[in-house]
Amino acid sequence: MRQLSIPSIRDRVVQGALTLILEPIFEADFQPGSFGYRQNKSAHAAIQRVSKAILEGKTFEGSSVHLPSAG
């Protein structure tokens, strides 16, 4: 077993291949509002989306959305 260190070229090739295969599969399941660890998404974009929702009154407090109570 190889010690943990800087990834070898073979490791990077395998990681790249897996990314090309798995990313489209998982990306299809994500909601448009999911921003965490996604390509071309950022924390700044998430904050802008939340700000826009607040200004448009689409927050839980100001909308007709009711969350189920726990219990």
C-alpha positions in Angstrom: 0.0 0.0 0.0 1.3 3.4 -1.0 1.5 6.2 1.6 -0.7 9.2 1.3 1.1 11.9 -0.5 0.9 14.0 -3.7 -1.4 12.1 -6.1 0.4 10.3 -8.9 -0.4 10.8 -12.5 -2.4 7.5 -12.5 -4.5 8.7 -9.6 -5.3 11.9 -11.4 -6.3 10.0 -14.5 -8.6 7.7 -12.6 -10.2 10.7 -10.7 -10.7 12.5 -14.0 -12.4 9.5 -15.6 -14.7 9.0 -12.6 -15.6 12.6 -12.6 -16.6 12.4 -16.3 -18.7 9.4 -15.6 -20.3 10.2 -12.3 -20.9 14.0 -12.5 -23.7 13.9 -15.1 -25.5 11.2 -13.1 -25.5 13.1 -9.9 -26.0 16.5 -11.5 -29.3 15.3 -13.0 -30.6 14.6 -9.5 -29.7 18.0 -7.9 -32.3 20.7 -7.5 -31.6 24.0 -9.3 -31.3 25.7 -5.9 -28.5 23.3 -4.7 -25.2 25.1 -4.7 -22.8 23.1 -2.5 -19.7 21.7 -4.2 -21.1 22.0 -7.7 -19.4 23.2 -10.8 -20.2 26.7 -11.9 -22.1 27.4 -8.6 -20.8 29.5 -5.8 -21.6 30.8 -2.3 -22.1 34.2 -3.9 -24.8 32.8 -6.3 -26.5 31.1 -3.4 -26.7 34.4 -1.4 -28.0 36.2 -4.4 -30.7 33.6 -4.8 -31.8 33.9 -1.2 -31.8 37.7 -1.4 -34.0 37.6 -4.4 -36.4 35.2 -2.8 -36.6 37.4 0.3 -37.3 40.5 -1.9 -40.0 38.6 -3.8 -41.6 37.4 -0.6 -40.9 33.7 -1.3 -39.6 32.9 2.1 -41.4 30.5 4.5 -42.5 33.3 6.8 -44.1 35.4 4.1 -45.5 32.6 1.9 -48.3 30.0 2.1 -45.8 27.2 2.4 -46.4 25.2 5.6 -43.8 22.9 7.0 -45.0 19.7 8.7 -44.7 19.9 12.4 -42.3 17.5 14.2 -44.0 15.0 16.4 
